[in-house]
Amino acid sequence: MPSENELNESTGAFERVAGEEQSFPTPPWAEQTRTPSMPEYRRRWEKSIADPESFWGELARELVWDRPYDTVLEWNRPFAKWFVGGKLNASVQCLDKHLDSSATDKTAITWIGEPGDRRTLTYRDLYMSVNKLASALKQLGVGRGDRVAVYMPMLPELPIACLACARIGAIHTVVFAGFSSQSLRDRIDDCGAVAVITADGGWRRGSQMRIKDIVDDAVKGASSIKHVVVVKRGGVEFPHSMTHGRDVYYDDLLSSADDFAAPEPMDSEDPLFILYTSGTTGKPKGIFHTHAGYLLGTMVSAREVFDMRDNDVFWCTADVGWITGHSYIIYGPMQNGVSQVMYEGAPNHPTPGRFWEIVEKEKVTVFYTAPTAIRAFMGWGDKWVTPRDLTSLRLLGTVGEPINPEAWRWYHKTIGAGRCPIVDTWWQTETGSISITPLPGATPTKPGSATLPFYGIDAAILDEQGNEVTEGGGLLAIRKPWPAMMRGIWGDENRYRETYWSKWDGKYYFAGDGAYRDKDGYFWIVGRVDDVVNVSGHRIGTAELESAFVEHPAVNEAAVIGVPHKIKGECLIGFVSLCDGQRHSAELAEELRDLIAEKIGKFCRPERVMFVEDLPKTRSGKIMRRLLRDIATGKALGDVTTLADSSALEKLAREYRDE
Ligand code: PRX
């Protein structure tokens, strides 16, 4: 079927179709960016797919190599190796590379603490701290291939810790500081981390977080940990204790450390970091990324998607504890030598105008946040935005979950004054770098669509059987390897193959998302099709929560589902059946919600816990989450013929409504 929305090859713009809402790149975008038009995007994208070796090989010349690679790509489905035989170091790409350039004395990070304290660090400052910490870690006996957990609030020492690990060839595993001590311990145990780099505390929404206490609790049962390095947050006292022989202050370590640590020449395919993420089974997966491909993918995507220029002030509001912070606070922006804002606290503290105050004061030019934040700002009202001068902004981005068109329009109009393009970027911990996205100087955008694949991403929509859908809905898949793709799940090669490559006989990467493609080939991401729930852009595996529920002595069985939520995108509802003789009560429901917050993290606290006599199950004993979702969203109950006992269901639906 011919597209109604024909691409005008001479101008690169789509012809406007009556009734369809689109925004077009306007000058200076279309003239000054690296990809200045749709024909240019198409030409480069096609080249990246037809000949990935030469496309990425050319770009890889910009990396600083200790030893040149022999082969761009070795693809033994589903295992890819990029830049085979090459040697390089990630900290060199982010720091040493800028030493003799104009970026050396440029601000790398303007850090803003929640109570209002402020620090600025140049690229040279970062370089010096990273070298010192790297030397100190070496003195402690941490070295190449060792795993180091980083559990820290948003302080500049967090990227410093990651880059210091990279410099000596240690593998960092950052655990978001909102996770509980048990979650931290599980991750430490899974990868056998030898050290934790942490802080005494941090601020969140006006409260002091006692970070070190959480680490103490986690490390109690973690036998692999030999050292705990503690950054003092400063400003006020954060009460904590130190264990002699194990714990050491970051400042003390640095004061006696060498100024220079020679960067380890790492193999292109040596692991750079592990980042745990939720999947469909109970145990979080340690996704690992390697040096060369990940570095190239994040460097190129950062500068193309965010149009990074020398005088930019970039602000990605994500926490470094998630992949967004790894790729677009540390590795992408720093390889491009841009100045960034890093903020410790909450968007609504002390007022809901906090972010806009920071944008105004720091003259942020490119701003990257999550739809959940945008919806919250909409709810707090324009009065927090309009008094602020946001004219420094020139480009806006979103990530983490589908953005509803209403929030997109508000962002475009109220924050971007109708002049800033929006890049709605789809990607995952596993993809490592932005994978489906508009390019700001080229791609006409439609509110709610992540638009078109980035360079090197051969995206497709398939049905369950593996038939490709050119226009319509299905499952999101990727055909070919790309440089920043995950290399595996730590310690579990088989799980990588099973989870991501088995759905269509190893032919496609299965992303776990449902999506559809419109007549222009634009991708619209609908959301997860597995038992992963996206709460405020945080990815949560329901199986992990269910195992936490049944650890309570009163609980017999539990099923957790995600349902739509106005601000959070989705929220969690737990359906729980109790053991014989246990009585349900409002207090017990509260206790169970607290249990999840304590066991996994506060951000996982279910919205509601509903007690049920029995969970609806198929005759083969499988919990029918679909029916629970119908009940929770007030939908007419679907097909119940496969249910073992359908009589209890109407009762459950009534009780859910009435409670
Ligand atoms: O469901 C998709 C959603 O977030 C999932 C990946 O989560 P995570 O690995 O934590 O990484 C989040 C940040 C990159 C995806 O499977 N997702 C991410 N970006 C978008 C999105 N859904 C819709 N639109 C997006 N732009």
Residues whose N, C-alpha, C, O or C-beta is under 5 A from the ligand:
A	BS01	PRX	T324 T398 V399 G400 E401 P402 I403 D424 T425 W426 W427 Q428 T429 E430 A450 A511 D513 I525 G527 R528 G537 R539
